[in-house]
């Protein structure tokens, strides 16, 4: 149900499109054609969806005439390597500070724009729209400890690396740069 987000979450270097002949199973039909593309380090779920939609349309237009002319025979899918990407829930997008910073940064990208990565902030969800990781001078703090680093809101993660919040969206408000959020979030690092 969520293969695009799953590819980003896993840190895959590439993903792609398969044109297949439908059968009664779920994504089990024989393949007609495939094409892969790289996943960039800035890729979000939304941007990858757009690129894959374009690629899928192009590949379908290339594949159909050859298939309909009888010049392309369906090939069975290999049994090995198949994975399942379950449907996403809002809770899946909650950031767990005990995880490594790189995994959290991928989670922010994978769940943008939907369902949107988030953390608890003042009894509401604070959506994290863009983030990056950074080492920090000084003694590491327990995971989840909030701080300010390079003028951005940040929190410590499970591998003692900071996740810096570049763009956030407080509940009921518009998105804003992390620096602007700090102007109104006076108790962020308490």
C-alpha positions in Angstrom: 0.0 0.0 0.0 3.0 2.4 0.5 5.9 1.2 -1.6 7.2 4.7 -2.3 7.5 5.6 1.4 8.9 2.2 2.1 11.7 2.6 -0.4 12.8 5.9 1.2 12.4 4.6 4.8 14.7 1.7 3.9 17.3 3.9 2.4 17.1 2.2 -1.0 19.3 3.6 -3.7 16.7 3.1 -6.4 13.1 2.2 -7.0 11.0 1.8 -10.2 8.0 0.9 -12.1 6.8 -2.5 -13.4 4.1 -2.8 -16.0 2.4 -6.2 -15.4 -0.5 -8.2 -16.5 -3.1 -8.4 -13.8 -4.0 -11.6 -12.1 -6.2 -12.5 -9.0 -3.3 -11.9 -6.6 -2.0 -8.6 -5.3 0.9 -7.4 -7.5 1.6 -11.0 -8.5 0.9 -11.0 -12.2 3.6 -11.6 -14.9 5.8 -8.6 -15.9 5.8 -6.9 -19.2 8.5 -4.3 -18.6 10.4 -2.5 -15.9 12.4 0.7 -15.4 14.4 1.9 -12.4 15.3 5.4 -11.2 17.7 6.5 -8.4 16.3 7.8 -5.2 18.0 11.1 -4.4 19.1 12.1 -0.9 16.6 15.0 -0.9 13.7 12.8 -2.3 10.4 13.1 -0.5 7.4 10.7 -0.8 5.6 13.4 -2.8 8.5 14.1 -5.2 9.2 10.5 -5.8 5.5 9.8 -6.4 5.5 12.5 -9.1 8.7 11.1 -10.8 7.3 7.6 -10.7 3.9 8.6 -12.1 5.7 10.3 -15.1 8.0 7.3 -15.6 5.0 4.9 -15.4 3.0 6.7 -18.0 6.0 6.8 -20.3 6.8 3.1 -19.8 3.1 2.2 -20.4 3.1 4.0 -23.7 6.3 2.2 -24.8 5.1 -1.2 -23.6 1.5 -1.4 -24.8 2.0 -1.3 -28.6 4.7 -4.0 -28.4 2.5 -6.2 -26.1 -0.6 -5.7 -28.2 1.3 -6.6 -31.4 2.3 -9.9 -29.7 6.0 -9.1 -29.7 6.3 -9.0 -25.9 5.7 -12.1 -23.8 4.8 -11.7 -20.1 7.6 -13.0 -17.7 6.8 -14.4 -14.3 7.9 -12.3 -11.3 10.8 -13.8 -9.3 9.7 -15.2 -6.0 12.8 -13.9 -4.1 13.0 -10.3 -3.2 9.3 -9.6 -2.9 8.4 -7.3 0.0 5.2 -6.0 1.5 4.7 -2.3 2.2 1.7 -1.9 4.6 -0.8 0.9 4.5 0.3 4.0 6.5 -1.3 5.4 9.5 -0.8 8.7 11.3 1.0 6.9 14.1 3.5 5.4 11.7 4.7 9.0 11.0 5.4 9.7 14.7 9.2 10.3 15.2 10.7 8.1 17.9 13.8 9.9 19.2 15.3 6.6 20.2 15.9 5.8 16.5 19.1 6.9 14.7 19.1 10.4 13.3 19.5 9.2 9.7 16.4 6.9 10.0 14.4 9.8 11.4 15.5 12.1 8.6 14.4 9.5 6.0 11.1 9.2 7.9 10.5 12.9 7.5 11.2 12.7 3.8 9.2 9.5 3.3 6.1 10.9 5.0 6.1 14.3 3.2 3.5 15.3 2.3 1.3 12.5 3.6 0.7 11.6 6.4 3.4 14.0 7.6 6.1 13.2 10.2 5.4 14.6 13.6 6.4 14.8 17.3 4.5 15.8 20.4 4.8 19.4 21.3 2.7 21.1 24.0 -0.1 18.5 23.9 -0.4 18.6 20.1 1.3 17.3 17.0 4.2 19.4 15.6 4.6 18.3 12.0 8.2 18.1 10.8 8.3 19.0 7.1 12.1 19.2 6.5 15.0 18.1 8.7 18.6 17.3 8.5 21.1 15.6 10.8 24.2 17.1 12.5 26.8 16.2 15.0 27.0 18.6 17.9 29.9 19.7 20.1 29.6 18.9 23.8 28.2 16.0 25.7 25.4 14.0 24.1 22.1 14.1 25.8 19.4 11.5 26.2 17.2 10.8 23.1 14.4 13.3 22.8 16.2 16.1 24.7 15.3 19.3 22.8 18.0 21.9 22.1 18.8 24.7 19.7 21.7 24.2 17.3 22.8 26.6 14.5 19.7 28.6 15.2 17.3 25.7 14.6 15.1 23.7 16.9 16.7 20.2 17.3 16.5 17.1 19.4 18.9 14.4 20.4 18.4 10.9 18.8 19.2 7.4 19.7 22.7 7.5 18.1 23.7 10.7 19.9 23.3 12.8 16.7 21.0 15.8 16.4 17.9 16.0 14.2 17.6 19.7 13.2 14.1 20.9 12.2 14.4 23.0 9.1 10.6 23.5 8.5 7.8 22.7 10.9 4.0 23.1 11.1 2.5 23.6 14.6 -1.1 22.3 15.0 -3.6 24.7 13.5 -0.9 26.9 11.9 0.8 27.3 8.6 4.2 25.8 7.9 7.2 27.9 8.9 11.0 27.8 8.9 12.5 26.3 12.1 14.1 29.6 12.9 10.7 31.4 12.8 9.2 28.6 15.0 11.8 29.3 17.7 10.7 32.9 17.8 7.4 31.8 19.3 8.4 28.6 21.0 10.2 30.1 23.9 10.1 26.9 25.9 11.5 24.6 23.2 14.8 23.8 24.9 13.6 23.7 28.5 
